[in-house]
Amino acid sequence: MNNKIIAIDFDGTIVEDKYPEIGKPMIFAFETMKRLQSRGFRLILWTYRHGKRLEEAVEFCYKNGIEFYAVNSSFEGEIFDRETQSRKINADYFIDDRNLGGFPGWGEVYEIIKEKIEFGVEGRQVLAYSKRKLKNKRGFFSRIFKL
C-alpha cells in the first residue's frame, strides 16, 4: 500500500477559480483523485478557504466522492499552534494552480505522479527531465561505460 501524501489546492485546481463561490469541477479532477486514493495516496485539502467557505468546499468534494485524509493540516485532528508550528504541512506532493508554469491539468498530474517524473529548469522553461537536452560530457566514467 502506498503511503504518499498529496496536498491539493481547491480553487483553480479541483474547481475553476470562482472564489468565494465554488466553480465547476476541473476536467478529470474527481476521477483522478479517486484513482490516486485507490492506489493508496492520502489526500489533504490545502486551501486558502476557511470557516463556512472551507466547509462548503469539503462538502462539495464529499458529494463528488472524495473524503480527505486531512483538511488544512498535516493529519486529521492536528491542532495548529502559531507559537510552535509552521503553516507548511507535511506532504510528498503539492498540486496547485500556482505551481511554476501553472496547472498542467489532471491527466498530466496523474502521469507525473504515476511515472515519478522530476523537473528541472532549462533557460526560462521548467521541463520534465525526460525532455531536457542533456549536454554530452565525456568524462572518465562515460568512456568506460560508453554513456
C-alpha positions as CSV (number, residue, x, y, z in Angstrom):
1,M,0.0,0.0,0.0
2,N,1.2,3.4,-0.9
3,N,1.6,5.9,1.9
4,K,2.4,9.1,0.0
5,I,0.6,12.2,0.9
6,I,-0.7,14.7,-1.7
7,A,-1.7,18.3,-0.7
8,I,-4.3,19.7,-3.2
9,D,-5.5,23.2,-3.6
10,F,-9.2,23.8,-4.2
11,D,-9.9,27.0,-6.2
12,G,-8.3,26.8,-9.6
13,T,-7.2,23.2,-9.1
14,I,-10.1,21.0,-8.1
15,V,-12.7,23.5,-9.4
16,E,-12.5,26.5,-11.6
17,D,-11.5,29.6,-9.7
18,K,-14.7,31.5,-8.8
19,Y,-13.8,32.3,-5.2
20,P,-15.7,32.9,-3.0
21,E,-18.2,30.8,-4.9
22,I,-17.5,27.2,-5.9
23,G,-16.6,26.9,-9.6
24,K,-17.3,24.0,-11.9
25,P,-15.1,20.9,-11.4
26,M,-11.9,20.8,-13.4
27,I,-11.9,18.2,-16.1
28,F,-10.9,14.8,-14.6
29,A,-10.3,16.3,-11.1
30,F,-12.5,13.9,-9.1
31,E,-11.8,10.9,-11.3
32,T,-8.0,11.5,-10.8
33,M,-8.3,12.0,-7.1
34,K,-10.4,8.8,-6.8
35,R,-7.8,6.9,-8.8
36,L,-5.0,8.2,-6.6
37,Q,-6.9,7.2,-3.4
38,S,-7.5,3.8,-4.9
39,R,-3.7,3.5,-5.3
40,G,-3.1,4.3,-1.7
41,F,-2.3,8.0,-1.8
42,R,-3.6,10.1,1.1
43,L,-5.1,13.4,0.0
44,I,-5.1,16.6,2.0
45,L,-7.2,19.6,1.0
46,W,-4.8,22.5,1.4
47,T,-6.6,25.7,0.6
48,Y,-7.0,29.4,1.4
49,R,-10.6,28.8,2.3
50,H,-11.6,28.8,6.0
51,G,-14.8,28.8,8.1
52,K,-18.0,28.5,6.2
53,R,-16.3,28.6,2.7
54,L,-14.0,25.8,3.7
55,E,-17.0,23.7,5.0
56,E,-18.7,24.3,1.6
57,A,-15.6,23.1,-0.3
58,V,-15.2,19.9,1.9
59,E,-18.9,19.1,1.4
60,F,-18.7,19.7,-2.4
61,C,-15.8,17.3,-2.6
62,Y,-17.6,14.7,-0.4
63,K,-20.7,14.9,-2.6
64,N,-18.3,14.2,-5.6
65,G,-16.9,11.1,-3.9
66,I,-13.7,12.5,-2.2
67,E,-13.1,12.4,1.5
68,F,-9.8,13.9,2.6
69,Y,-7.2,12.4,4.9
70,A,-6.9,15.9,6.4
71,V,-8.1,19.4,5.7
72,N,-5.6,22.4,6.0
73,S,-3.4,20.3,8.3
74,S,-0.8,17.5,8.1
75,F,-3.1,14.9,9.6
76,E,-6.7,14.6,10.9
77,G,-7.0,16.1,14.4
78,E,-3.9,18.3,14.2
79,I,-4.3,21.4,16.2
80,F,-2.3,24.3,14.8
81,D,-0.4,26.4,17.3
82,R,1.2,29.6,15.7
83,E,3.7,29.7,18.6
84,T,5.2,26.2,18.0
85,Q,4.4,25.2,14.4
86,S,4.9,26.4,10.8
87,R,1.9,26.7,8.4
88,K,3.8,24.4,6.0
89,I,2.3,20.9,6.0
90,N,3.9,17.5,5.6
91,A,3.2,16.2,2.1
92,D,5.1,14.4,-0.6
93,Y,3.4,16.3,-3.5
94,F,1.7,19.7,-3.7
95,I,-0.9,20.2,-6.5
96,D,-1.8,23.8,-7.1
97,D,-2.8,26.1,-10.0
98,R,0.0,28.4,-8.9
99,N,2.8,26.0,-9.5
100,L,5.7,27.0,-11.7
101,G,4.3,27.0,-15.2
102,G,0.7,26.9,-14.0
103,F,-1.6,23.9,-13.5
104,P,-0.9,21.3,-16.2
105,G,-4.3,19.5,-16.0
106,W,-5.3,16.4,-14.1
107,G,-4.3,14.0,-16.8
108,E,-0.8,15.3,-16.7
109,V,-0.8,15.4,-12.9
110,Y,-1.7,11.7,-12.7
111,E,1.1,10.8,-15.2
112,I,3.7,12.9,-13.3
113,I,2.8,11.1,-10.1
114,K,2.5,7.6,-11.6
115,E,5.7,7.8,-13.6
116,K,7.6,9.7,-10.8
117,I,8.6,12.4,-13.3
118,E,11.0,15.0,-12.0
119,F,11.5,18.6,-13.3
120,G,14.4,21.0,-13.8
121,V,14.8,24.4,-15.2
122,E,16.5,24.9,-18.6
123,G,16.8,28.6,-19.6
124,R,13.4,30.1,-18.9
125,Q,11.4,26.8,-19.1
126,V,10.5,24.2,-16.5
127,L,10.9,20.8,-18.2
128,A,10.5,17.2,-17.2
129,Y,13.9,15.6,-17.0
130,S,13.0,13.3,-19.8
131,K,12.5,16.3,-22.2
132,R,15.7,18.2,-21.2
133,K,18.6,18.4,-23.5
134,L,21.5,16.8,-21.8
135,K,24.9,18.0,-22.5
136,N,27.3,15.3,-23.7
137,K,30.0,15.2,-21.1
138,R,32.8,12.8,-22.0
139,G,34.5,12.1,-18.7
140,F,36.2,9.0,-17.3
141,F,33.0,7.1,-16.5
142,S,31.3,7.9,-19.8
143,R,34.2,6.4,-21.7
144,I,34.3,3.2,-19.6
145,F,30.6,2.7,-19.7
146,K,30.0,4.2,-23.1
147,L,27.5,6.7,-21.9
